[in-house]
Every structure is written in C-alpha cells, then in structure tokens.
Amino acid sequence: MYYEEKPKGDIKPYIGKELHCKTWDAEAALRMLMNNLSPDVALEPNELIVYGGSGRAARNWREYNRIVRALKNLDPDETLCVQSGKPVYIAKTHEEAPRVIIANSNIVPRWSTQENFNKYDEMGLIMYGQMTAGSWIYIGTQGIQQGTYETYAAAAKKFGSMKGKLVLTAGMGNMSGAQPLAATMNEGVIIDVEVIEERIKKRIEQKSCDKMTHSIDEAINWALEAKKKGVPLSIGLVGNAAEVHPELVKRGIIPDFVTDQTPAHDIYQYIPIGDLKEVLKLREENPEEYKRRALESIKKHVNAILEMQKRGAIVFDYGNNLRERAEEAGVEIKDKNGKFKYPGFVPAYIRPLFCEGRGPFRWAVLSGDPNDIYKIDEALLKLFPDDKVLARWLKLAKERVPFEGLPSRVCWLGYGDRAKAGIMINNMVADEEIKAPVVIGRDHLDCGSVASPYRETEDMRDGSDAIADWPLLNFALNTMCGASWVSFHNGGGVGIGRSLHAGFVIVADGTKKREKRLERVLTVDPGIGIARHVDAGYEKAVKTAKEKNVKIPD
Ligand code: NAD
C-alpha cells in the first residue's frame, strides 16, 4: 500500500472556485477522487477502500500521488489513462475528449476468477474498483439511499405500505447502511444485523438508524412493539447474521420481508461466525480455512432465510451474490427448473424503471456548499412540476439524508429528463446562481451500462443475461459524446467474473460549449439502456422508445 507515502492528514476534496488543475474536467476528477477517500466518505480511507467490501479508488498511495500529479499537470487536450488505479499513459487527444479514461479489474473471461484476481492483486497488477469507487463518482450512502427506499416501497406495494411490517436484513456498511433509513422512510420496522459495532454507531450518530443493541431479546421486543403500534423504527443488532437468523427462526419470529447486504460477493469479506478479531486474523493467515468457515456460515444464514420464506416472508436478493455463495456452500437454493428460489431485486422491482431509462442519476457540487444542492432541488421541482415521486424524494432527502463529503443528490430521472436537468444545472452555473461547477454522473447499476446475470440483467426476457456487448457500447458512446471521464470495470456488486459495467461523469462547467456535450451524453447514456430493453422484448421499453423518439433501426 506504500503507507509511508500517504499524504499527511486526512484527504479532503478542494472546494470553491479556485482551480488546481488546468481544466474543470481534470479538477473535478481530482476532487471526486479525493472525495471518495475523505474519512467521512470512505469505508477504510487508509486502505483506499471506499465501499463494497474492498472497492478501491486508487491502487496504493504511490499511485494515488502519481494520479494527483498527473491531473494537476494535465493539458486541456490530454487524456490520462488509468489502469486499475494506476496512471499509465497521458495521451494527446483533443479538447472535447474525456480527460480521464479508467479500466478496473478487467481480466480475460476464462481467467476471470476471484482466485486469479487475488493472485494478480498480490503481484501488484490490479485493483478492485467496485462500481463507483474506482470510477470516482461515489457519493456516500446517499447514492444508494433513494434506490433502497424505492425498492423497499416497491416490495411493500402489495400491502399498500411498510407500516406495521418488519424487515430483516444484515450489513450496515457503506451501501448496506442505507437500509435502516430506507425502511423508516417507508414507515416500516427493521432489524439490521451487523457484526462490527462501529458501523452501527456511525449510522446512529448520523441519525439514519434509531437504536442499537447487542441483545437479540431486546431487538425482538423493540421490533414487535413498534410493529404493533405501527410506528417506524430502525434497530441495529450487533451480531452475525449466520447466528441471529437461525435463532429468530427457532423462536418463531418470521419477518414480513427478508433481504441481505453483507458483502457476500467477495467470500473473503463475508464475516463467518466466531470472535471478530480471531476471524480477521485467520483471513490473513489462512485464507482457505477462512473461506471454508465463511461458506459454512453462509449455509446457516441462507437456510434460515429459506425457512423464513417457507413460513411466509417475502424474500429478495439485494445484489450481493449471496445466493450463488449459498449454492457453493451446498444449500438447495434452486428449484426444479434451475431457478433461484427467491428473486433478485432487479427483476422483482427495478426493471420496469430501466425500461423508461430511469436509474440512479446523481450530481455533486464542487463549491462544497450545501445551499447549491438545495437551489438545484428547488429548480428541479420547477422543471418537473408533475413528477410527484421526485417531489416526495427531494423533500425526504433534504429532511433526513445526511451529506457525506461533497454535498450531492441522487434522483432516479429517466430518458429526456436527465438531459434537461443537466442543461438546467449548467445554466445555473453560468448564471452564478450556484457557486462553482457541478459533476453529473450515475451509478453503474443503470439501464444500459451493465451486464450482471445475478443482478441487473438477471432473468432477461430473451435470455440475454450474460451478454456484455451492451456496457461496451455504452462506454464507447459516452466516450465519443464527450463525457469528462469514463470507466469500464469487471466484478462490481456481485464479484469478479460475474459482471461487466461502464460509468461516466460529465462536468457542468457553465460554458455554452458544454451544453451540447451534456445533451449528447445525458441522452445516449439512457438511450442505449432503452434500446437494450427493447431488444430483449420489453413492451414498456418499446412504448418508451416510441413516445420519446428513441431511434431503433427498422
Ligand atoms: P460494506 O463492506 O461497506 O458493508 C458490508 C457490511 O456487512 C460490513 O459492515 C460487514 O461488517 C457486514 N458483515 C459482513 N459479514 C456479516 C455477517 N455475516 N453478518 C452481519 N454483518 C456482516 O459493503 P456495502 O458497500 O455495504 O455493500 C454490501 C453488499 O451489497 C456488497 O456485496 C455490494 O456489492 C452489494 N451492493 C448492492 C447494491 C445494490 O444496489 N443492491 C449496491 C451496492 C452494493
């Protein structure tokens, strides 16, 4: 990690109007890299780990410093190439080209296993970038907050709302930490089981989780009382899901909803039953034995989930590949037809939104001033006066979602609206209504930017789950249309070899010239997503394409 080369003190993004680079695009990339690593954002800043188990923003501290130097000196017609968190080439390109292109964790398909990745990682050749960590557009838990809120709302639709219902989940890390607030925003009660006490404490301090306990009895009592009264309550239970879940089954406590966000996509990040210090030591000293014990724990964890499902709980996988791990551990997780016994959250709740080109669109203000976010919120409400979902979310977000690092906002906007919003923000920068440029991007979990058969593209209507041409087309389109930086990764969400996905960021710098690039990028990016769903045979996508004039060849 070259710890000795880590800059002294905490990493904090520059804020305000003063440039440290030659262009706003390079400046924005630098600030977002720093933002990913600032202590109020990153999961383990010293290790350069941002979120999602081991998702890093740079390979090590030496390469971090080299990236910073390269960005500060980058000419307006140059492009920095970053290979798995290491700057490798400064290409002479042109002013409208991306200033940075990033490729993370990509391995030739036949070699693309976690074991090979670990070997290359030890050889110092590669880095796991998760999705938004290695592509420098992570914005803290808020990035996933709206998606989690919407997913819980969709799951609860059959009851009208989550009021008086109990959710059981595990994991309260960076992404998984969005779950307590998502449940209470939907008026529900949640028990979120987390091994590491500090992770729960952080959410209590942020006021996004209400209560913490080490006692399963106390958690059950609190939950049942709140459920009876129909009042929202989030409970962080310090414990291991592999112990807590079977115990709940034994006591006949069957939640209404069960899901999970432990980092099971990487077996070495899932924490097995045992003394925490001892198991973490075991991981260092004997990874094989650690893996065996993690799989053993997953077996107990998932068997309890399946039992809860049998007894009436609604169960969905939350994009962490727990089901495949359970299969590896010997759990009978598939039915007679070879289908997982419980669905992933995308086919269950999110795909209809993808068919409209909707997804986790987001922006961060480089001024560092929260008021700039509030001004954009207000302007958006005026731009889309009929969008009730947007209005409800913006109100809740302002009241209840804390900023982490640079003030930012996520909104699930669709095709057409993203471009309108981008141009509006650019005009606000131009008119100095807000104090500095704004970065606009999205998660890689989006309609046309990912191939991930156990998550975003699970159970596609035409069977095209594993076809990865789509994210490559997306990556190329965003590059040629003039994003500020673009990225292509392997393994986000579900682990190495199981997904390929593309990201982009574009800076609204307030210039007239930028308007065209914003319009192009923010149109083609969801455009290829609609095309992907038209091609797979989704009626809703066909309808959206017709209504919005998305050109599909005859
Ligand atoms: P994280 O590493 O920040 O947090 C995971 C937490 O789980 C940690 O705090 C860890 O202590 C805890 N944990 C591990 N094993 C446990 C166990 N056996 N019992 C209880 N707690 C345990 O990771 P994250 O960013 O929160 O992501 C979690 C998972 O969700 C990852 O697999 C990620 O890929 C996936 N994910 C899904 C989505 C989505 O949209 N559905 C989005 C982001 C991440």
Residues whose N, C-alpha, C, O or C-beta is under 5 A from the ligand:
A	BS01	NAD	L43 Y51 G52 G53 A170 G171 M172 G173 N174 M175 S176 G177 V193 E194 V195 I196 R199 G239 N240 A241 A242 Q261 T262 P263 A264 H265 Q269 Y270 I271 Y318 G319 N320 G493 V494
